[in-house]
Amino acid sequence: MPTTLIFGASRGLGRAFTDHALQLGHRVVALVRHADMASELHTLGVEVVIGDALDPQAVAQACRLADRDARVVSTLGSFRQSAPVDYQGNRHVIDEMERAGL
């Protein structure tokens, strides 16, 4: 079963990717910031890491959980966010993917 690791899985385009990957029968791992969204995704069968893409340790945890063969999707952006993740959050994702061998 393929694994899809999704950053930004709880809303919008990221949620659409999450739903699609689940429909395809993928194992889905997601990093989400809010416990209520984590709970909702967990009930759908998503393996959830609660954390923020601005925290490299949380990103690293999600990358390790997903494993080396995972496909990675990031829909991170700063729309309606107090801290911009466009650059820094995606930079953490790229760096931690490299460290994890993704």
URSULQUI-V8957 format. One line per field, one symbol per residue. ss: DSSP state (H for helix, E for strand, - for the rest). psi: psi as a letter, one per 40 degrees, with the letter a starting at -180 (. if undefined). burial: I if it has 24 or more other C-alpha atoms within 12 Angstrom, else O. A space follows every 50 residues. Layout:
ss->???
psi->???
burial->???
This chain:
ss->--EEEEE----HHHHHHHHHHHH---EEEEEE--HHHHHHHHH---EEEE -----HHHHHHHHHHH----EEEE-------------HHHHHHHHHHHHH --
psi->hihhhhhfeeibdddddddddddeeihhhihidhdddddddddeehhhhh aieehdddddddddddideiihhhfiiehfidhhedcdddddddddddde f.
burial->OOIIIIIIIIIOOIIOIIIOIIOOOIIIIIIIIOOOIIOOIIOIOIIIII IIIIIIOIIIIIIIIIIOOIIIIIIIIOOOOOOOIOOOIIOIIIOIIOOO OI
